[in-house]
């Protein structure tokens, strides 16, 4: 198979996975894995999106450990991708390992200092992880960013109160 055919099959599997992403994470996982397997030795930074989608699909299935494995595979290809570290941090948080979650979120910030400002959800997730890891001062900063982005975010307001206590 030549590289163009491999790219085409991989892209097709990825598009099919997008159809299933929200309603059937197991089917999405199947097509995402196929997309990566087809590429084989041709995996590159352009495939990081697929790895991220696969990790999110696994997390939706409650398989946070498996998602970490996939994020680590992707980091070998793109060690400077802040989103991979952010998503791996969220997987660790789902597993209640807030020390590893915080470490990965900090690595994401090292790579992209503005990442937490991308959305209220991301800022809130940072705040929640930092609060759980007992870093109340930094948690409050992230909750404040959440509220700056979405003043009606009730959970961020509650997180802010908890971080000030």
C-alpha positions in Angstrom: 0.0 0.0 0.0 1.4 3.4 -0.8 1.3 6.3 1.6 -1.6 8.1 -0.1 -3.8 5.1 0.2 -2.9 4.7 3.9 -3.7 8.4 4.5 -7.0 8.0 2.8 -8.1 4.9 4.8 -7.0 6.5 8.0 -8.9 9.7 7.3 -12.0 7.7 6.4 -11.9 5.7 9.6 -11.4 9.0 11.6 -14.5 10.6 9.9 -16.6 7.6 10.7 -15.4 7.7 14.3 -16.6 11.4 14.4 -20.1 10.2 13.6 -20.1 7.9 16.6 -18.1 10.0 19.0 -21.0 11.2 21.2 -23.5 8.5 20.9 -21.4 5.3 20.8 -17.9 5.7 22.2 -17.1 2.0 21.7 -17.8 2.2 18.0 -15.8 5.5 17.8 -12.9 3.7 19.6 -13.0 0.9 17.0 -12.7 3.3 14.1 -10.1 5.5 15.8 -7.9 2.5 16.5 -8.4 1.4 12.9 -7.3 4.9 11.8 -4.1 4.6 13.8 -3.4 1.0 12.9 -3.7 1.6 9.2 -1.0 4.3 9.5 1.4 1.9 11.2 4.9 3.2 10.7 3.6 6.4 9.1 2.2 7.9 12.3 3.1 11.6 12.6 2.1 14.7 14.4 -0.8 15.0 12.1 -2.3 12.0 13.9 -2.3 13.6 17.4 -5.9 14.7 16.8 -6.9 11.0 16.4 -5.0 10.1 19.6 -6.8 12.8 21.5 -10.2 11.6 20.1 -9.3 8.1 21.1 -8.3 9.1 24.6 -11.6 11.0 25.1 -13.6 8.1 23.7 -11.9 5.8 26.2 -12.6 8.2 29.0 -16.3 8.4 28.1 -16.3 4.6 28.5 -14.8 5.0 32.0 -11.5 3.6 30.8 -9.2 6.4 32.0 -6.2 4.0 32.4 -6.4 3.0 28.7 -6.7 6.6 27.7 -3.4 7.4 29.5 -1.7 4.6 27.6 -2.8 6.2 24.3 -1.8 9.7 25.4 1.7 8.4 26.3 1.9 6.8 22.8 1.0 10.2 21.3 3.5 12.1 23.4 6.3 10.0 22.0 5.3 11.4 18.6 4.5 15.0 19.7 6.2 15.7 23.1 5.5 19.4 22.8 1.7 19.1 22.5 0.0 20.8 25.4 -3.4 19.4 24.7 -2.1 15.8 25.1 -0.8 16.7 28.6 -4.0 18.4 29.5 -6.1 15.4 28.4 -3.8 13.0 30.2 -4.1 15.2 33.3 -7.9 15.0 33.0 -7.7 11.2 32.7 -5.6 11.0 35.9 -8.2 13.2 37.6 -10.9 10.8 36.5 -8.9 8.1 38.2 -8.7 10.3 41.4 -4.9 10.6 41.0 -4.7 14.3 41.5 -1.0 14.5 42.0 -0.4 13.1 38.5 -3.3 15.1 37.2 -1.7 18.3 38.5 1.8 17.3 37.2 0.4 16.8 33.6 -1.6 20.1 33.8 1.5 21.9 34.8 3.4 20.4 31.9 0.6 21.5 29.6 1.0 25.1 31.0 4.8 24.9 30.5 4.1 24.2 26.8 1.2 26.7 26.5 0.9 29.2 29.3 -2.5 30.4 27.9 -4.2 27.0 27.5 -6.4 27.4 30.5 -7.9 30.6 29.0 -9.1 28.7 25.9 -12.5 28.0 27.5 -14.4 28.2 30.8 -14.5 24.4 30.9 -10.7 24.1 30.7 -10.1 26.8 33.3 -12.6 25.2 35.6 -11.0 21.8 35.2 -7.6 23.3 36.1 -9.2 24.9 39.2 -10.9 21.6 40.2 -7.6 19.6 39.9 -5.6 22.2 41.8 -8.2 22.3 44.5 -8.2 18.6 44.9 -4.4 18.6 45.1 -4.6 21.2 47.9 -3.2 24.1 46.0 -6.0 26.5 46.9 -4.3 29.7 45.8 -3.7 28.5 42.2 -7.2 26.9 42.2 -8.7 30.3 43.1 -6.9 31.8 40.1 -8.3 29.3 37.7 -11.8 29.6 39.1 -11.5 33.4 38.7 -10.6 32.9 35.1 -13.5 30.6 34.7 -15.8 33.3 36.1 -14.2 35.9 33.9 -15.0 33.7 30.8 -18.5 32.6 32.1 -19.8 34.8 35.0 -22.8 32.4 35.5 -20.6 29.3 36.1 -22.1 28.1 39.4 -19.6 25.3 40.0 -16.7 27.8 39.6 -18.3 30.1 42.1 -18.5 27.2 44.6 -14.9 26.2 43.8 -13.8 29.7 44.5 -15.6 29.7 47.9 -13.9 26.3 48.7 -10.5 27.6 47.7 -10.9 30.6 49.9 -11.9 28.6 53.0 
